[in-house]
């Protein structure tokens, strides 16, 4: 994986010194909170409901075991013993004291990590496929390109004060696991007729209060020109994006206002002056960055061994875990393992310091010291030998990391919601816990099959509810917390935005709402038909009719996790 060069070290060292002085001045009341706010946001520090929250950048979701151990150290010594992994492949710590944050940043720098550009109107963390480099369906490994984009976007002077935050995702596999359609810029690896590598460029995707899928503005962009073309896009956005209304400031609004064709014309005209310039990538520069992403020393082994096959036959629990949590690998004899952070009773995406240290140990023992973060808020060991799977499963199970639910209803995406976020209209975590408790019976869960359920505590959509097969949005209703339900959203190559089914529900009604939706699906599905395919085939009306057919009793919701 990538290691800092002298420029990275210097940038981070100088930024920590600058921020430390800013904190000193704030604590001495030499800076007001209003003056300090933009300074702390530039370093990923938010003020939440109860304390400061620090969001740490994890470029394209890749971590070394040493970096994960450092997260565990921060959780144990500066927080309440846990961290929260996000849909941007980052991690957040929610209970920090301001005076300790410079020390935390210094700890991060010691393992080549930082928190810059995780907030504010700038280029955010570059995200990618969590299985990049190992996916069986991979076209090319996008990690070198993601790293080149990271270096290009870091402190780029023209893009430091954009009209609004800006997010880029890159996908190099046949299956889109990076959700590129809902990003400001989404890049997909493609070949042209001459079998040359390039990118399809999609612009103007996003969720929030105006959910829009991106528009393809270029079917093929030669890889050498990716930086200059993206700079042309950003220049148009920087010049014409709205700054008078933050709710209309994202690039998706500009693309919609101009129309995709006119936006493309302006980008192509701008690019004409940049094409072939200093930002053009060379073979030598690509090779320099790609050299950091070396192939591990894989052992020569059979794809299946007798012991593994026998254990699948003899152990149903192990077989269920392999079916849901173990993914194909491009190297024979290896698999990628998803460690579920969705154990019943635990807030989705949360991991304790003890678990983080344990996963770091697993990575060192079984996966060449590397960990990936998924945008579904789980962790991945990307390179596990088939012969080690049973032993790994046994260990992971003992630490609450082997729930066999990847891709199932309880593998839900969930933002921190009203338990933490000052922007939230409603709590997300208690609702997620109640739904998980309702569907905790694994046989029933596996019979339901693939189903994406996403929960957001407010319209900002950090829980990606718009693209959940079932989406739940927290809304304010006369000062009370209510939940709006949508159906039919999906991610991937056929991404769609879900449709609201009707009036909102109280928190305590949500498990029964989900139960009724599932009942319609089970009654209406064809053999082996997924939930999303049934919704697309019959529409939302049968679901809506059944959900609202009889009133759902409102009782006190029970699963409140004690965070305070």
C-alpha positions, 0 to 999 in steps of 0.5 A: 500500500502507499507510503508517505513521501517527503511532501506528505510528511512535510504537509502533515507536519506543518498542518499539525503545527498550524492547527495546534496554535489555532487550538491554543488560541481558541482555548485562550479565547484569542479566537471566538468559536465563530472564527475557530469553526472554519479552522477546525473544519479544515482539520476534520473536527466537528462539534456534535450534540455532546462533544467534538467529533473527528473524522479521519481520512482513510484514502480509498479505504485501505489500512495497514495493521499499524494504522488500525492499531492506532485507531484502537489506541485513539479510541481507548485513550481519547474516546469512549473505547470505540470508533465508527466506520462511515460510508466514505470509508473513513472513521469517526471518533465522537467523544473528543476533548478539544485540547487533546485533538492536536495530540491525536493528529500527531498520533495519526501522523506517526502512522501516515494518516491525517484528518484534512479535507474530511470536511468543508467545501473541498475535495473529500476522500477518494473512494473506491472498490473495497476489493480493488486489486483482488476482485475476481471481476476486476478489469484493472486495479484502480488503487494507483489511480485513486492514489494519484487523485488523492495526491492531486486533490490534496491542498490543490489551491484552485479547489480549496474553496469550492461552492460545496463539498466534492466527492469522487469515486472510481471503479475498476470492476465489472460490478460497481461496488463504489456507487459511482452514480451518486458521486459528484464525479464517478469514474469507471474503467473501460476499454475502447475499440483499440483495447486501450484503457480509459475511463467513462466519466459520470458527473452530477450524482448525489443524494441529500435533499435533491437525489440525482444519478450522475450523467455520463459526459464522456464515454471514453477518456484516455487514462493519461488525461484523467487529471486534466479532464477532471480539472476542466470539470472542477473549473466549470463548477468553481466558476458557475456553481452557486454560492448564494444557497448552500442547498443548491451549491452541489455540482448536480444542481449546475449540471441539471440547470445547464443540461448535461449536453451544455455542461459537457460542451463547456467542459470540453471547451475548457479541457481544450486548453488543458489537454496535453499540459503539465497535468497529463499523466506519464507512464513513468509517473503511473509506474512510480505510484503503482509500485507501492501497490505490490502483489503479496507473496501468495502461496501456491495452493489449490483452490479447494482442499479436502478439509475445507470442503468437508467443513462446509458439508459438516458445519452449517454455521460455517457454510452460511458464513462462507456463503455470505461473508467470503468473496471470490479472489483473482488468485487461486486458493485465496478469498476475501473475507468481510468481517461484519460490524452488524452484530445484533445489539451493536450500532452498525459500523461501530468497532471497539478498540479491542476489536480493532486490535484483534482485526489488526492481529488477524490481518497480520496473521492471515492477510498480509497486514492489510485491512479494507473499509467498505462503504457498507461500514464493514471491514475486509481482509482481502487476501485470506488463504482458503486453508485458513478460513475455518480458523479465521471464522472461529476466531472472528466469531469469538469477537463478534465479527462473524455475523453471516449477514453480508448483503442481507437485511441486517447488514444495513447502512446507518448514519449516527443520527440524532444520538450524535449529529446536531443536523439530524431530525431523528435517531437512526441507531435505535431504529436499526437495533429494533429492526435487527432484533426483529429479524435476528433469526438467521434462517429467516434472514437467509430465506429473505435473501439479498436486501439493502436497507439504509437509514439516514437521520436527516435529509443529508442522506449520510446513510444513503437511504435513497439507494437502499432497496428499503430506505428510511429517512428520519424527519421532524414532525411537530417536534417529534421523530418520525420516519419516511419509507422509500422502496426501489432504490439500488446501487451498482451499475443499475442504480436507482433512486427509491420512491416514498411509499406514503406518510411517515411512521413513529419509531416504534412502528418501524419493525412492523413496517419492515415486516409487512414489506417483507411479507409482501415480497415473500408472497409475491416473489418468483423463485430466486427473485431478489427483493429489488427485482420483485419491487421493480416487477410489481411496483410499490403499490402492493407494498404500500397497500399492505403497509397502510391496510391496518393501523400499526400500534405505537409502543415505546421503542426499547433498544436505546444504546447507552452512549452518554 
